[in-house]
């Protein structure tokens, strides 16, 4: 018997500010999750990745993965990152906060990480994709947040602007396995 389908959001961010605005809107509306991680883990994970792009990562990917990552890097940077990728245990422990990561703390960490990423050089080598330019780092963070934030949904409907459009970067909901 198959698992019931969960609704995931289809997102497209164009800046680090878009990521932070979506996280804040979700926080303000209340968050429901579709998947295995808590909202605090997801937002904290994105904050850790941004922090790593400025200050360094405590792990590297295995050599075969780094070779493949450097060859195909433009595809995920432009089209998006796939879900369901299993990362080595050492990387998981370093890059994913514990399940009890408080949501408010994760949002504060994301706010600081976005500020630092915008004000400082993101010149650390990515653990899989290698050397990235500033623009590529922003692309990576946008695609990375799109993937993980797609598993978060507002409990309350977001406010709309004067024309009735949504104020966040949510474009549509898609159906996907949880």
N, C-alpha and C positions, 0 to 999 in steps of 0.2 A: 504494500500500500504506500503511495507516495505522500510526502509531507504536504501540508497545506501551503499554498503560495502566500507569501507576505508581500505587501506593497512597499516598494522601494522608490525613493525619489530619483528622478533623472536630473542631474545638476550639471551646470557648466559655469565655472568660475573663471574670471579673467584677471583677478588680482588677489593679493594677500588680504586686502581690505574686504573683498567679497567673502572670503572664507570666514573672517572674523565677524562680519555682519550676519552671516547665516548662523554661526554658532550662537551669537547673542540673541537673534530672533528665536531660535529654538529654545534657548534657556528661558527667555521671557514667556514663551507660549507653553512651556512644559514639554518634555521630550518622551516619546515612546520609541523603543528600539525594536528593530527587526534583525535578528542575528544573534551572534554568540557573545558579543562584547557589550558592556554597559556604556551609557553615554559618556560617563567620566573617562572610561578607558579610551574611547574613540577620540574624543577631543584632546585628551592628554597625549595620545599617540601622535596626533598631528602636531601638537606643540613640541614634542620630543624630536620629531623629524626636522622641524624648522630650526630648533635649537642646534641640532647636529650639523645642519648645513652652514652654520656660522662658527660653531665651537668644536666640531668634530664628533665622530661616531665611535663608540667603544667596541666596534666589531667590523669585520669585513666579510663580504660574501665569499664562498668558495670560488677558486679560480675559474672553473668551467662556467659558472653563472656570471662572473665578471666579464668573461670573454663574450658570451652571448649578449649580455646587457649592453655592452659597448657597440655591438653590431646592430642591435634592434632598437636602441634607445629612442630614436625619433618617433617610432610608431606609438609607444605608450605616452610619450610626452605630448603628442598631438592628438591622439585618438582616445586615450584613457587607459587606466590600469585595470587588469582583470581581477575579479574577486576569486577567492578560494586558493590563493597562492600560499603554500606553507613555507615559512622561513625557518632557518636553523634555530634550535632551542636557545643558544647563546644570544642570538640576535633578538629573538622573541622576548627573552627576559629583560634585555636592555632597552627595547623599543616599545614595549606594551606595559602601561601602568597596571597595578593590581586591580581586581574587580571592584574593590571598595574605594577606588579613586573618587573623592568627592567632586561632583560636577562643578561646583563653584570654584574649587581650586584648579581644576582643569581649564576652565574658562580664563581664569587669571593667568595661568601659564601660557595659554594660547595668545592672550593679549600681549604679554611680554615678548613672546617668541616672534610675533608679527612685527612688533616695534623694532626688535633687534635685527630681524631679517631685512627690514626696509632701511635701517640706518647703517648697517655694517655690511661688509663684503661677505657674500656666501661663496667662499672659495675653497671649501673643503670638498674633497673627492667623494662623490656618492658611492656608497658601498657596493652597488651593482653597476650603475651607469658610468662611473668614473668622473672625469673632469667635466663640469657643466659651467656654462656661462651664467651670469646673473639672470638673464631672461629665461634660460633653460631651467634654472632652479625655481623661478616663479612658476613656470609651466608645470614642473614636477609637483610642487606643493599644491597647485590648483587641481591637477589630475588626482593626486593622492587624497586630498580632502573630498573631492567629488565621489571617489570610491567609498571611503569610509562614512562620510556624511549621508550617503544614499541610504544607509541603514538606520538613520535617525529621522523621525517625523514629528512635527509639532502636534501637541494634544489639542490646542486651540488653533483655529484658522488664523493665519497671519493677517495683519492689517493690510488694507489696500490704499493706494494713492488716489488722487482726485479723479483719475481716469478709470479707476477700478482695477488697475494692475497690481500684482503682488509687489511688496516692497523687498522681498528677498530674491535670491537667484533661482528659486525653485521653478522649473519649467513644466514638469509633468510627473505623474507617478507612473512607474512601470511595475510589472509583476515579475517577481523573481523568487527563487527558493530561498528560504531563510537559512 
